[in-house]
Amino acid sequence: MAVHQVDEIGAYLKILEQTPVEQEVLFHDLLIGVTRFFRDPEAFKALEEQVIPKLFAGRHAGSVVRVWSPGCSTGEEAYSLAMLLAERMAVLKQGYTVQVFATDIDRRAIALARASVYPASAVADLSRRGWRGSFQSSRVVGSTASTRASATCWFFPSRI
Ligand SMILES: C[S@@+](CC[C@H](N)C(=O)[O-])C[C@H]1O[C@@H](n2cnc3c(N)ncnc32)[C@H](O)[C@@H]1O
């Protein structure tokens, strides 16, 4: 409303009705795509220590493990999950097919997630966190001194 210099909601509604670009701008403003790798450290610590070990417990080597990241924005959360899963597999020294499905209503965010091109500073944060594996395109590889294991992320537009 400030950009259009209107102070009445009715006037702004008219602009919205007549301007598809404004609808698109408002839609993206409301979505708030803020994200980063391991954004909520406490939550990721709990996932790493309490949830992920249970995901693999009792599963035969070779079985499929699937995880869903809803509202994934540009993919950092999905890749963070994939890193933890790949690291866990490397520790277990067992092969599993690990797939992280990630969805978002914002198609532009999904396109960026698929491209998985992130600022060098964001990727540098990963090494500071102690991430030893590699991270390229949709595939994430975790490693210990003797083992490597990978997890793959799949991104789709979807509304919850
Ligand atoms: C604040 S970001 C959070 C990203 C990531 N989950 C994280 O915590 O780092 C919220 C995301 O949810 C998405 N979103 C909001 N409403 C949605 C809906 N109804 N269906 C699917 N995605 C939605 C937005 O597009 C945005 O990318």
PDBQT file of the ligand as one rigid body, heavy atoms in Angstrom, charges set to zero:
ROOT
HETATM    1  C1  LIG A 201       9.897 -19.451   6.611  1.00  0.00    +0.000 C 
HETATM    2  S1  LIG A 201      10.040 -20.547   5.231  1.00  0.00    +0.000 S 
HETATM    3  C2  LIG A 201      10.674 -21.968   6.096  1.00  0.00    +0.000 C 
HETATM    4  C3  LIG A 201      11.649 -22.795   5.254  1.00  0.00    +0.000 C 
HETATM    5  C4  LIG A 201      12.216 -24.020   5.973  1.00  0.00    +0.000 C 
HETATM    6  N1  LIG A 201      11.164 -24.941   6.378  1.00  0.00    +0.000 N 
HETATM    7  C5  LIG A 201      13.032 -23.622   7.184  1.00  0.00    +0.000 C 
HETATM    8  O1  LIG A 201      12.525 -23.730   8.308  1.00  0.00    +0.000 OA
HETATM    9  O2  LIG A 201      14.183 -23.213   7.010  1.00  0.00    +0.000 OA
HETATM   10  C6  LIG A 201       8.318 -21.013   4.957  1.00  0.00    +0.000 C 
HETATM   11  C7  LIG A 201       8.051 -21.658   3.608  1.00  0.00    +0.000 C 
HETATM   12  O3  LIG A 201       6.749 -22.245   3.629  1.00  0.00    +0.000 OA
HETATM   13  C8  LIG A 201       6.163 -22.067   2.350  1.00  0.00    +0.000 C 
HETATM   14  N2  LIG A 201       4.685 -22.145   2.480  1.00  0.00    +0.000 N 
HETATM   15  C9  LIG A 201       3.864 -21.263   3.113  1.00  0.00    +0.000 A 
HETATM   16  N3  LIG A 201       2.583 -21.678   3.024  1.00  0.00    +0.000 NA
HETATM   17  C10 LIG A 201       2.598 -22.843   2.328  1.00  0.00    +0.000 A 
HETATM   18  C11 LIG A 201       1.591 -23.756   1.928  1.00  0.00    +0.000 A 
HETATM   19  N4  LIG A 201       0.296 -23.562   2.221  1.00  0.00    +0.000 N 
HETATM   20  N5  LIG A 201       1.955 -24.873   1.236  1.00  0.00    +0.000 NA
HETATM   21  C12 LIG A 201       3.254 -25.094   0.930  1.00  0.00    +0.000 A 
HETATM   22  N6  LIG A 201       4.263 -24.265   1.277  1.00  0.00    +0.000 NA
HETATM   23  C13 LIG A 201       3.953 -23.155   1.979  1.00  0.00    +0.000 A 
HETATM   24  C14 LIG A 201       6.660 -20.711   1.885  1.00  0.00    +0.000 C 
HETATM   25  O4  LIG A 201       6.634 -20.580   0.470  1.00  0.00    +0.000 OA
HETATM   26  C15 LIG A 201       8.085 -20.676   2.464  1.00  0.00    +0.000 C 
HETATM   27  O5  LIG A 201       9.020 -21.087   1.484  1.00  0.00    +0.000 OA
ENDROOT
TORSDOF 0
